[in-house]
């Protein structure tokens, strides 16, 4: 598997999990391959390529996003099938920030190999996880040569002080 070169039984070759929240995933289960700190919504954020995909953590915003081929125990999780899943739009509202993430599955040939990324890691030939950041948004690229597909996500963040407890959930369209 591209974003998780392992035979770990918790890794699902046909499913992808997207988790949002203010809680922390079980970081002991994460294998870190590359990481850096960037600015998102005017706050420092860690972006990490992990053994099962990627992780974004902005502590000042109370925001975490993880996309993984491993099942997740997180505040709010959506499950997407690979390789032929439908495009999805997910929304998360927290105390300090709202996030809207679109996830789509594309042909592997659409991976922008010559692009400059804030963070990129090559697991094997044609097997990449890469993240590009632009102010209040970021894009992720995860190639799966065994499926001939690319999982693309784009997350837009917006600061808010008006979110209530009832709004802190993932809304899936």
LUMTORTOR-389150 format. One record per residue: residue number from 1; residue in one letter; x, y, z of N, C-alpha, C in turn. Coordinates in Angstrom, 1 decimal, decimal comma. Example, Ala and Ser with C-alpha at 12.3 -4.5 7.8 and 13.67 -1.06 7.14 Angstrom:
2
PT  seq  type     n_X     n_Y     n_Z    ca_X    ca_Y    ca_Z     c_X     c_Y     c_Z
PT    1     A    13,2    -5,7     7,8    12,3    -4,5     7,8    13,2    -3,3     7,8
PT    2     S    12,8    -2,2     7,1    13,7    -1,1     7,1    12,9     0,0     7,9
% end
This chain:
173
PT  seq  type     n_X     n_Y     n_Z    ca_X    ca_Y    ca_Z     c_X     c_Y     c_Z
PT    1     X     0,8    -1,2     0,0     0,0     0,0     0,0     0,9     1,2     0,0
PT    2     X     0,6     2,2    -0,8     1,4     3,4    -1,0     1,7     4,1     0,3
PT    3     X     0,7     4,6     0,9     0,9     5,4     2,1     1,2     4,6     3,3
PT    4     X     1,3     3,3     3,2     1,6     2,5     4,4     2,3     1,2     3,9
PT    5     X     3,5     1,3     3,7     4,3     0,1     3,2     4,4    -0,9     4,3
PT    6     X     3,4    -1,6     4,6     3,4    -2,5     5,7     2,4    -3,6     5,5
PT    7     X     2,5    -4,7     6,2     1,6    -5,7     6,2     0,7    -5,7     7,5
PT    8     X     0,6    -4,6     8,1    -0,1    -4,3     9,3    -1,6    -4,7     9,1
PT    9     X    -2,1    -5,6    10,0    -3,5    -6,0     9,8    -4,5    -4,9    10,0
PT   10     X    -4,1    -3,8    10,6    -5,1    -2,7    10,8    -5,2    -1,8     9,5
PT   11     X    -4,3    -2,0     8,5    -4,3    -1,3     7,3    -5,3    -1,9     6,3
PT   12     X    -6,2    -1,0     5,8    -7,2    -1,5     4,9    -6,9    -1,0     3,5
PT   13     X    -6,7    -2,0     2,6    -6,3    -1,7     1,2    -7,4    -1,1     0,4
PT   14     X    -8,7    -1,3     0,8    -9,8    -0,8     0,0   -10,6     0,3     0,7
PT   15     X   -10,1     0,8     1,9   -10,8     1,9     2,6    -9,9     3,0     3,1
PT   16     X   -10,4     4,2     3,1    -9,7     5,3     3,6   -10,5     6,0     4,7
PT   17     X    -9,9     6,4     5,7   -10,6     7,0     6,9   -10,2     8,4     7,0
PT   18     X   -11,2     9,3     7,2   -10,9    10,7     7,3   -11,4    11,1     8,7
PT   19     X   -10,6    11,6     9,6   -11,0    12,0    10,9   -10,6    13,5    11,2
PT   20     X   -11,6    14,1    11,9   -11,4    15,5    12,3   -11,6    15,6    13,8
PT   21     X   -11,1    16,6    14,4   -11,5    16,8    15,8   -10,4    17,6    16,6
PT   22     X   -10,8    17,8    17,8    -9,8    18,5    18,7    -9,1    17,4    19,5
PT   23     X    -9,6    16,2    19,5    -8,9    15,1    20,3    -7,7    14,6    19,5
PT   24     X    -6,8    14,0    20,1    -5,6    13,5    19,5    -5,7    12,0    19,1
PT   25     X    -5,4    11,7    17,9    -5,4    10,2    17,6    -4,3     9,5    18,4
PT   26     X    -4,3     8,2    18,5    -3,3     7,5    19,2    -2,0     7,6    18,4
PT   27     X    -1,2     8,6    18,8     0,0     8,9    18,1     1,1     7,8    18,2
PT   28     X     1,0     6,9    19,2     1,9     5,8    19,3     1,7     4,9    18,1
PT   29     X     0,6     4,9    17,4     0,3     4,1    16,3     0,8     4,7    15,0
PT   30     X     1,2     5,9    15,0     1,6     6,7    13,8     3,1     6,5    13,6
PT   31     X     3,5     6,1    12,4     4,9     6,1    12,0     5,1     7,4    11,2
PT   32     X     6,0     8,2    11,6     6,3     9,5    11,0     7,4     9,4    10,0
PT   33     X     7,2     9,8     8,8     8,2     9,7     7,7     8,8    11,1     7,4
PT   34     X     8,0    12,1     7,5     8,4    13,5     7,3     7,5    14,4     8,0
PT   35     X     8,0    15,6     8,5     7,1    16,6     9,1     7,7    18,0     9,0
PT   36     X     6,9    19,0     9,1     7,3    20,3     9,1     6,2    21,2     9,8
PT   37     X     6,6    22,4    10,1     5,6    23,4    10,6     5,3    24,4     9,6
PT   38     X     4,0    24,8     9,4     3,6    25,8     8,5     2,6    26,7     9,2
PT   39     X     2,2    27,7     8,5     1,2    28,7     9,0    -0,2    28,4     8,3
PT   40     X    -1,2    28,1     9,2    -2,6    28,0     8,7    -3,5    28,9     9,5
PT   41     X    -4,2    29,7     8,8    -5,1    30,7     9,4    -4,4    31,5    10,5
PT   42     X    -3,1    31,9    10,2    -2,4    32,7    11,1    -1,9    32,0    12,3
PT   43     X    -1,9    30,7    12,3    -1,5    29,9    13,5    -0,5    28,8    13,0
PT   44     X     0,5    28,5    13,9     1,4    27,4    13,5     0,6    26,0    13,5
PT   45     X     1,0    25,2    12,5     0,4    23,9    12,3     1,5    22,9    11,9
PT   46     X     1,4    21,8    12,4     2,3    20,7    12,0     1,6    19,9    10,9
PT   47     X     2,4    19,6     9,9     1,9    18,7     8,8     2,9    17,5     8,8
PT   48     X     2,3    16,3     8,8     3,1    15,1     8,9     2,7    14,1     7,9
PT   49     X     3,7    13,5     7,2     3,4    12,3     6,4     3,7    11,1     7,4
PT   50     X     2,6    10,3     7,5     2,7     9,2     8,4     2,6     7,9     7,6
PT   51     X     2,9     6,8     8,3     2,9     5,5     7,6     1,6     5,1     7,0
PT   52     X     0,5     5,7     7,4    -0,7     5,4     6,8    -1,4     6,5     6,1
PT   53     X    -0,7     7,7     5,9    -1,2     8,8     5,1    -0,7    10,1     5,6
PT   54     X    -1,6    11,0     6,1    -1,1    12,3     6,6    -1,9    12,7     7,9
PT   55     X    -1,3    13,7     8,6    -1,9    14,2     9,8    -1,6    15,7     9,9
PT   56     X    -2,6    16,5    10,2    -2,4    18,0    10,3    -2,9    18,3    11,7
PT   57     X    -2,0    19,1    12,4    -2,4    19,5    13,8    -2,1    21,0    14,0
PT   58     X    -3,1    21,8    14,3    -3,0    23,2    14,6    -3,5    23,4    16,0
PT   59     X    -2,6    23,3    17,0    -3,0    23,4    18,4    -3,7    24,7    18,8
PT   60     X    -3,3    25,8    18,3    -3,9    27,1    18,6    -5,3    27,2    18,1
PT   61     X    -5,6    26,4    17,1    -7,0    26,4    16,5    -7,8    25,2    17,0
PT   62     X    -7,2    24,4    17,8    -7,9    23,2    18,3    -8,4    22,3    17,2
PT   63     X    -7,5    22,1    16,2    -7,9    21,4    15,0    -6,9    20,3    14,7
PT   64     X    -7,4    19,1    14,3    -6,6    18,0    13,8    -7,4    17,4    12,7
PT   65     X    -6,6    17,0    11,7    -7,2    16,2    10,6    -6,2    15,0    10,3
PT   66     X    -6,8    13,9    10,1    -6,0    12,7     9,8    -6,7    11,9     8,7
PT   67     X    -5,9    11,6     7,7    -6,4    10,7     6,6    -5,5     9,5     6,7
PT   68     X    -6,2     8,3     6,8    -5,4     7,1     7,1    -6,0     5,9     6,5
PT   69     X    -5,2     4,9     6,1    -5,7     3,6     5,7    -5,9     2,7     6,9
PT   70     X    -5,6     3,2     8,1    -5,9     2,5     9,3    -7,2     3,0     9,9
PT   71     X    -7,9     2,2    10,5    -9,2     2,6    11,1    -8,8     3,6    12,2
PT   72     X    -9,7     4,5    12,5    -9,4     5,6    13,4   -10,4     5,6    14,6
PT   73     X    -9,9     6,0    15,8   -10,8     6,4    16,8   -10,5     7,9    17,1
PT   74     X   -11,4     8,7    16,6   -11,3    10,1    16,5   -12,6    10,8    16,7
PT   75     X   -12,7    12,1    17,0   -14,0    12,8    17,2   -15,0    12,4    16,2
PT   76     X   -14,6    12,6    14,9   -15,6    12,4    13,8   -14,8    11,7    12,7
PT   77     X   -15,3    10,6    12,2   -14,6     9,9    11,1   -15,6     9,6    10,0
PT   78     X   -15,1     9,8     8,8   -15,8     9,4     7,6   -15,0     8,3     6,9
PT   79     X   -15,7     7,3     6,3   -15,0     6,2     5,6   -15,3     6,3     4,1
PT   80     X   -14,2     6,2     3,3   -14,3     6,3     1,9   -13,8     5,0     1,2
PT   81     X   -14,5     4,4     0,3   -14,0     3,2    -0,4   -12,9     3,6    -1,4
PT   82     X   -11,9     2,7    -1,6   -10,9     2,8    -2,7   -11,0     1,6    -3,6
PT   83     X   -10,7     1,7    -4,8   -10,3     2,9    -5,5   -11,4     3,7    -6,2
PT   84     X   -12,6     3,1    -6,2   -13,7     3,8    -7,0   -14,7     4,6    -6,2
PT   85     X   -14,3     5,2    -5,1   -15,2     5,9    -4,3   -15,7     7,2    -4,9
PT   86     X   -16,8     7,7    -4,5   -17,4     8,9    -5,0   -16,7    10,1    -4,3
PT   87     X   -16,6    11,2    -5,0   -16,1    12,4    -4,4   -16,9    12,8    -3,2
PT   88     X   -16,3    13,3    -2,2   -17,0    13,7    -0,9   -16,6    15,0    -0,5
PT   89     X   -17,6    15,7     0,2   -17,3    17,0     0,9   -17,6    16,8     2,3
PT   90     X   -16,7    17,0     3,2   -16,8    16,9     4,6   -16,7    18,2     5,3
PT   91     X   -17,5    18,4     6,4   -17,3    19,7     7,1   -17,2    19,4     8,6
PT   92     X   -16,3    20,2     9,2   -16,1    20,1    10,7   -16,2    21,5    11,3
PT   93     X   -16,9    21,6    12,4   -16,9    22,9    13,1   -16,4    22,7    14,5
PT   94     X   -15,4    23,4    14,9   -14,8    23,4    16,2   -15,0    24,7    16,9
PT   95     X   -14,4    24,8    18,0   -14,5    26,1    18,8   -13,9    27,3    18,1
PT   96     X   -12,7    27,0    17,5   -12,0    28,1    16,9   -11,9    28,2    15,4
PT   97     X   -12,3    27,1    14,8   -12,1    27,0    13,3   -13,2    26,0    12,7
PT   98     X   -13,6    26,4    11,5   -14,4    25,4    10,7   -13,5    24,9     9,6
PT   99     X   -13,8    23,7     9,1   -13,0    23,1     8,0   -14,0    22,5     7,1
PT  100     X   -13,7    22,7     5,8   -14,4    22,0     4,7   -13,4    21,3     3,9
PT  101     X   -13,5    20,0     3,8   -12,6    19,2     3,0   -13,3    18,5     1,9
PT  102     X   -12,7    18,6     0,7   -13,2    17,8    -0,4   -12,2    16,7    -0,7
PT  103     X   -12,7    15,5    -0,9   -11,9    14,3    -1,2   -12,3    13,7    -2,4
PT  104     X   -11,4    13,5    -3,4   -11,8    12,8    -4,6   -10,7    11,8    -5,0
PT  105     X   -11,1    10,8    -5,8   -10,2     9,8    -6,3   -10,0    10,1    -7,8
PT  106     X    -8,8    10,2    -8,2    -8,4    10,6    -9,5    -7,5     9,5   -10,1
PT  107     X    -7,2     9,6   -11,4    -6,3     8,8   -12,0    -4,9     9,1   -11,5
PT  108     X    -4,0     8,1   -11,3    -2,7     8,3   -10,7    -1,9     9,3   -11,6
PT  109     X    -2,1     9,4   -12,9    -1,4    10,2   -13,8    -1,6    11,7   -13,5
PT  110     X    -2,6    12,1   -12,7    -2,8    13,5   -12,4    -1,9    14,0   -11,2
PT  111     X    -1,1    13,1   -10,7    -0,2    13,6    -9,6     0,8    14,6   -10,2
PT  112     X     0,9    15,8    -9,6     1,7    16,9   -10,1     3,2    16,8    -9,7
PT  113     X     3,9    15,9   -10,3     5,2    15,5    -9,9     6,2    16,7    -9,9
PT  114     X     6,1    17,6   -10,7     7,0    18,8   -10,7     6,7    19,9    -9,8
PT  115     X     5,6    19,8    -9,0     5,2    20,8    -8,1     6,0    20,9    -6,9
PT  116     X     6,2    22,1    -6,4     6,9    22,3    -5,1     5,9    22,1    -4,0
PT  117     X     6,1    21,3    -3,0     5,3    21,0    -1,9     6,0    21,4    -0,6
PT  118     X     5,2    21,8     0,4     5,7    22,0     1,7     6,3    20,7     2,3
PT  119     X     5,7    19,6     1,9     6,1    18,3     2,5     5,8    17,3     1,5
PT  120     X     6,7    16,4     1,2     6,5    15,3     0,3     7,4    14,1     0,7
PT  121     X     6,9    12,9     0,5     7,6    11,7     0,8     7,3    10,6    -0,2
PT  122     X     8,4    10,0    -0,8     8,2     8,9    -1,7     8,4     7,6    -1,0
PT  123     X     7,4     6,8    -0,9     7,5     5,5    -0,2     8,1     4,5    -1,1
PT  124     X     7,8     4,5    -2,4     8,3     3,6    -3,4     8,1     4,3    -4,7
PT  125     X     8,6     3,7    -5,8     8,4     4,4    -7,1     6,8     4,6    -7,3
PT  126     X     6,5     5,8    -7,7     5,1     6,2    -8,0     4,2     6,1    -6,7
PT  127     X     4,8     6,0    -5,5     4,0     5,9    -4,3     4,4     7,2    -3,4
PT  128     X     3,5     8,2    -3,5     3,8     9,5    -2,8     2,7     9,9    -1,9
PT  129     X     3,1    10,6    -0,8     2,2    11,5    -0,1     2,8    12,8    -0,1
PT  130     X     2,1    13,9    -0,5     2,6    15,2    -0,6     1,5    16,2    -0,1
PT  131     X     2,0    17,3     0,5     1,1    18,3     1,0     1,5    19,7     0,6
PT  132     X     0,6    20,5     0,0     0,9    21,9    -0,4     0,0    22,8     0,4
PT  133     X     0,5    23,8     1,0    -0,2    24,8     1,9    -0,3    26,1     1,2
PT  134     X    -1,5    26,8     1,3    -1,7    28,1     0,7    -2,6    28,9     1,7
PT  135     X    -1,9    29,6     2,7    -2,7    30,4     3,6    -3,6    29,7     4,5
PT  136     X    -4,9    29,7     4,2    -5,9    29,1     5,0    -6,4    27,8     4,5
PT  137     X    -5,6    27,2     3,5    -6,0    25,9     2,9    -4,8    25,1     2,6
PT  138     X    -5,1    23,8     2,4    -4,0    22,9     2,0    -4,6    21,8     1,2
PT  139     X    -3,7    21,3     0,3    -4,0    20,2    -0,6    -3,2    19,0    -0,2
PT  140     X    -3,7    17,8    -0,3    -2,9    16,6    -0,1    -3,1    15,7    -1,3
PT  141     X    -2,0    14,9    -1,6    -2,0    14,0    -2,7    -1,4    12,7    -2,2
PT  142     X    -2,2    11,6    -2,4    -1,8    10,3    -2,0    -1,9     9,3    -3,2
PT  143     X    -0,8     8,8    -3,7    -0,9     7,9    -4,8    -0,9     6,5    -4,3
PT  144     X    -1,7     5,7    -5,0    -1,9     4,3    -4,8    -1,6     3,5    -6,1
PT  145     X    -0,3     3,2    -6,4     0,0     2,5    -7,6    -0,7     1,2    -7,8
PT  146     X    -1,0     0,5    -6,6    -1,6    -0,8    -6,7    -3,1    -0,7    -7,1
PT  147     X    -3,7     0,5    -7,0    -5,0     0,8    -7,5    -5,0     1,7    -8,7
PT  148     X    -3,9     2,2    -9,1    -3,8     3,1   -10,2    -4,5     4,4   -10,0
PT  149     X    -4,6     4,8    -8,7    -5,3     6,1    -8,4    -4,6     7,0    -7,5
PT  150     X    -5,1     8,2    -7,4    -4,6     9,3    -6,6    -5,7     9,7    -5,7
PT  151     X    -5,5     9,8    -4,4    -6,6    10,4    -3,5    -6,1    11,8    -3,3
PT  152     X    -7,0    12,8    -3,7    -6,7    14,2    -3,6    -7,7    14,8    -2,6
PT  153     X    -7,1    15,6    -1,7    -8,0    16,3    -0,7    -7,6    17,8    -0,7
PT  154     X    -8,6    18,6    -0,5    -8,4    20,0    -0,3    -9,2    20,4     0,9
PT  155     X    -8,5    21,1     1,9    -9,1    21,5     3,1    -9,0    23,0     3,2
PT  156     X   -10,2    23,7     3,4   -10,2    25,1     3,6   -10,6    25,4     5,1
PT  157     X    -9,8    26,2     5,8   -10,1    26,5     7,2   -10,5    27,9     7,3
PT  158     X   -11,4    28,1     8,3   -11,9    29,5     8,5   -12,0    29,7    10,0
PT  159     X   -11,4    30,7    10,6   -11,5    30,9    12,0   -13,0    31,3    12,4
PT  160     X   -13,4    30,9    13,5   -14,7    31,2    14,0   -14,7    31,2    15,5
PT  161     X   -15,5    32,1    16,1   -15,6    32,1    17,6   -17,1    31,8    17,9
PT  162     X   -17,9    31,4    16,9   -19,3    31,3    17,1   -19,8    29,8    17,2
PT  163     X   -18,9    28,9    17,0   -19,3    27,4    17,0   -19,8    27,0    18,3
PT  164     X   -20,9    26,3    18,4   -21,4    25,8    19,6   -21,1    24,3    19,7
PT  165     X   -21,3    23,7    20,9   -21,1    22,2    21,0   -21,9    21,4    20,0
PT  166     X   -23,1    21,9    19,7   -24,0    21,1    18,8   -23,4    21,1    17,4
PT  167     X   -22,6    22,1    17,1   -22,1    22,2    15,7   -20,8    21,4    15,6
PT  168     X   -20,2    21,0    16,6   -18,9    20,3    16,6   -19,1    18,8    16,1
PT  169     X   -19,3    18,7    14,8   -19,5    17,3    14,3   -19,1    17,4    12,8
PT  170     X   -19,0    16,2    12,2   -18,7    16,2    10,8   -20,0    16,1    10,0
PT  171     X   -20,2    16,9     9,0   -21,3    16,9     8,2   -20,9    16,3     6,8
PT  172     X   -21,5    15,3     6,4   -21,1    14,6     5,1   -22,1    14,9     4,0
PT  173     X   -21,7    15,3     2,9   -22,6    15,5     1,7   -22,2    14,5     0,7
% end
